[in-house]
Every structure is written in C-alpha cells, then in structure tokens.
C-alpha cells in the first residue's frame, strides 16, 4: 500500500513517521514549516509539492490539517485531490472537521468511486510520535478493513464507530465532553482560590473522588506547579472544535446551552490573548477576568 500524507504538523508528523518506519512507501506534503518535512525525508519519505501530485503516488491519502476550510482547500482547491483521484484510491481525513462538510466531500468523491473516510484522532502529539493514538473511524466495513493496516502503525486504539460521517460526529461530541471538563476545572480552581482553599488539598480530594478525570490530572498538577501546558492542545483549535459542535447541535435542532457556554468560554479566553496557548490557559483567562492569581507551589 502506497501512502500519501498531507499535513505533517504536531499530530501528522508522528503519524507519517510511524508509517515510514513501519515499511509503508510514503509521500508527504507539508506547509511552510520545513522541519517536519525534512525530518520525514531523512527517514525515507518522499516529498510532494501539491495535492494532485500526492494523488499520483498513493493508494491511500491521509489528510491531517486544522479543520474543514483546509480540508476543502485540499479537495477542491487549485491542484486539489478532486481533479486527480481515481477509482480504487481512498482518501482518509484525520482532521477534526464539520460533519456537514464531510458529507458533501463524501458525496462528491463517491461520484468518482473514491471512498472518503473520516478518521479523527484523540490523544496528543506525544502519542502520535509513539504510535499510540486513538482513532474514530467512519467508513463502510470493507473500506475500514483496507485501511486498518495503515492505521495500526500510528494508533493503539482503533474504533470503527459507524459509516461515513460517524467518526467526525463522535470526535465533536468527545471534544465537547473533554473541553467542557477543562472549562469547569478552570472555573473551579478560581473559585477555590478566591475562597481561600488550599488547592493542593483540593487536588487530593478530587483525585480520590468521583469528580476525578484524565482531563483533571492533565491540567491541575501542572497548574499548581505554574505550568499551563499539561493538556497539549492549542486553545484556538479547541475553540474551533466547539464551534463545530454547536453547529452540529443546531443542525440537529437540539438545544445545547452547555455547548454554547463552553464554546463562549473558549472564545473569551482567545479574545483575552490565549488562543495560541494550550487549553490549560483557561486558568490564565480566569486569572485575568478575576484579577487574582492561582497560588502555585513554586510561589510558596
């Protein structure tokens, strides 16, 4: 199986690296940042210059870009995939994209007898490098079986969650749950600080009880040491995912007050200047709003 890989950023680099190192002939297409591309070429990948060029060298084409506008540019833009892919090829979108956009692309590529698979990711760039991502795949069973050997190179847990579109929908609901917890944690820490709680004792209470979570453990221990990077996911990308979630619920004619509240919490944090920080910077936004600093162990 020959692989094309478009988008070798924080997540894509590790994924492509594992494909190359585990024996797949891989052609990569990056952006203006040369470092990931140069590294992958040094490991044995080839470099392509345009999406249509990637299509001439690959049986399966992976996309790992920030969101639906970038996916649509790769598909429909100048020298895009739509004008180059052929029957027998498969396009796999590992981005977190809008289900409505995914449905449109699936229909357009299906007319060319080219399956379009949605396979968004969970976990972090560290797991991408280690080949231990979680992947949620929306695809027909026979297409899933064809791409699974490639997925196995960079994923520890592969979930076939349904047909086309189910992967992106699952990811948006998953991210609402995860980022909702992050927003609650940031506000709870500030409430504890303003009430004069010992936040180290508070951490121990939560860790031992039902409110504990993986998100809590990624954010809070680091925050109490003065580090807001424990959840390595850019806040502006989380904001984008939450916007897609609110679009999803609106299209379902479903009231989603909590979704809107969580989304606006991230919009506010980005407006305060934390969009290019990690999600843990929600705590910094709370500090700015309340004009109160979280007491850290480093501060004594």
N, C-alpha and C positions, 0 to 999 in steps of 0.2 A: 504494500500500500504506500503510495507516494503522498506526502502531506504538504499542503500549503498552509502557512500560518501568517495571518495579517493582524498585527498589533502585538508587539513584544515589549509591553510596558511592565508595570510592577507585577502583575499576575502572568502575563503572556510570556515573559522571558523564561520563567521557571518551567512553564508548560512545554514550551518549544525545546528547552534544554533537555528535558526528560525524553521527549520524542526522538531527538537526535541521538542521545546517549544510549537509548534502548533500541536503536537499529533502524529507525524509520528515515527514509530519504526525505529531507525536509527543506523547503524553500521558504524563506521568511521575508516579510515586508514590514519595516518599522516606520518611524516618523523622523522628526528632525534630530532626535537624540540618537547619536551613533553608537553609544557604548553598548547597549544590549545587542544590537545587530552585529557589531564587530566581535563581541564575545561568542555569539552563536556561530558565526562563520568560522571562528578559530576552533570551534568544537566539531565542525564538519557540515554545518548547514550551508546552503547556498542563499544568495540574496536576490530577491526580485525587486523591480522598480515600480511596478504598477499592478493593481488587482488583476487585470486581464492577463498579464504575464504569469502571475501565480496560477491562474486557471489553466494555462497550457502545460503546467508541470506537475499537476496534482490530481489525485483521485478523490481526496477529501480535503476540503478547505476550511480551516478553523478561523473564526473571527474573534478577537478579544480586544474590543475598543470600548470607549467610555459609555456609550449609550446609543439610542435609536438614531439620532441625527448622523452619527459617524457610521453606523451600520448601513443606513440608507445611502450615504455617500459612496461607500464601498460597493454596494449593489448597483445603484442607479447612476452614479456619477460618471464623469469622463473616464474612459478606460475601465469602467466598472465590471463587476462579475456578470451582470445580467446579459451583457452582449457577448460574453466569452465562454460561459459554461456550456457543457454538452451533456447529453443523456449519459447516465452512468456515474457522473460525479455527484458528490454530496457536499453541501455547504452546512457548516455547524457554527451557530452563533453562541459563543460562550460569554457574551456581554450580558449585562442586565438591561433588557430592552422592554419597550412597551408592547404588551400583547396585541394591541390593535395594529401596530406596525409589523409585528411578527406575522400576523395573519395575512396582511397584504403581501409581504415578501413571499410567504409560503405559497400563496395562490399564483403569484407571477412566475416563480421558479417551477412550480408544479406543471405549469403550461409548457415548460421546456423539458419536462420529465427529469427534473433535478430536485431531489428532496432537500428541504430546508429544515434543519433540526435546531431546536432551541435547547441549549445545554449550559445554563448559567452555573456559577460557581459559588461555593461557600468556603470559609476559612481565609487564610491570609497569604501574602506573598511568601512567607517562610514555608508554609505547607506546599505552595506551588513549586518552590525550589526542591523540596524534599519528595515531591511526587505523592503528596498525601491530601489533596484537595477533596472536597465533596462536590459532586456534580449532580444536578437535577435535570433529567433528560426528557424532553417532549418529542416523541418520534413514533412512527409505526414500528411494530416489533421487529420486522425484518431489517429495517434500516438501523435500528438500535444494535442489533446483532453484528451488523457490518462495521460499525464504528467503535464498538466496545474495545477491541484490542488497542486502538489508539488511546482511548480514554483511560485504559488501565495503566498507561505509562505515567500519567500525572495525577491520578485520583486514587485515593484509598477507599472511598465510599461512592458508589455509582448507583443512583436511584432512577429507575425508569418510572416516571410519575404519570405517564399517560401519553396521549397523542400529541401532534404538533400544537404548540402553544402552552401546553401544561407546564413545561419547565419554567418559562418566564413568569407565569402566574404564580407558581409555587415560590419562586425566588422573591417576588414582590411581597407576598404575604409573610414569608420568612423574615425579610428585612424589616417589615413593619414591626414584627414582634421584637426583633433584636434592637432596632433603633429606638423603639418605644421604651424598652428597658433602660437604654442609655440615657434617655431624657429624664426618666423617673429617678435614676441614680444621681444625676447631676443636681436635680432639684432637692432630693432628699439630703444629699451631703450639705447643701447650702442651708437647708432648714436646721440640720443638726448643728452646723457651725454657728448660726445665728442664735440658736437656743442654748449654746454653751456646752454641747455634748462633747465628750471625749471621743473623737472619731475613730481612734484605734479600738476602743471598746465597742463602738458601734459596728465596726467591721467584723469583730469577732462574733457579735450577736447575730448579724445577718448570715455570716458564713456557717453558723451552726443551725440555721433555721430554714423554713420553707421559702423565704424570700431570696435565698442564695441562687446564683445562676452563673453560668460561664461568663456572661457579659459583666456581671458584678466583679468577678475575680480578674477579668482582664483590665478593668478600669480602676477600681478603688485602691488596691495595694500600691499601684504605681502612683496614683494621685497623691496618696499620703506620703510618698517619697519625693513629691514635687515634679512628677513625670506624667504628662498627659498623653503619651503615645502608646499606652498599653493595648488599645484596640486599633491596630494599624490599618485604618480605612479612612480615606480623606472625607472630611465633613461635607464638602460640596458634592461629592459623589453620593453620599448617603442622602443628602437633601434631594438630589435628582431621583434616587430610587423611591423616596417617599412621595415625590410629586407623581411619579408613575403609578404608585399605589393609589393615590387619591383619584387619579384619572380612571383607574380600573374600577374602583367602587362607584364612581359617578356613572360609568358606562353600565354598571350592574343595577343602577337605580337604587343603590343601597346607602342608607345614612351611615356616615363614617366620621362621627365627631372626634373620636380619639385619633383617627388617622390624620385629620386636618390639624388637630392640636400638636401632634408630634411633628408633622411637616413644618408647621409655623415655628416651632421651637428651633428647628434647624435653619429655617430661613432667617430668623432673628440672629442666631449665632453667626451665620455667614455675613449678615449685614453689619455685625459688630466687628468684623475683620478676621473671623476664624475659619473661613471657607477652605483655605489651603492647609489647615491644621488637621490633626487626626480627631476622631469622634470624641475622644476624651476632653477635647477643648470645650465641649458643652459646659464643663465645670468652670472654665475660664470665662465663658459668657455669663454664667451665673454670678461670678465674682464681679464682673463689670456692671451688671444690672443692679446688684445689691451694694456695690462699693464695699465689699467685705472679702477678705482673702481667706481661703481654706487654710487652716493651720496644718502644716506638714511636719513630719518628723525631722526633716532637715532644718526646719526653723526653730526646733527645740520646743 
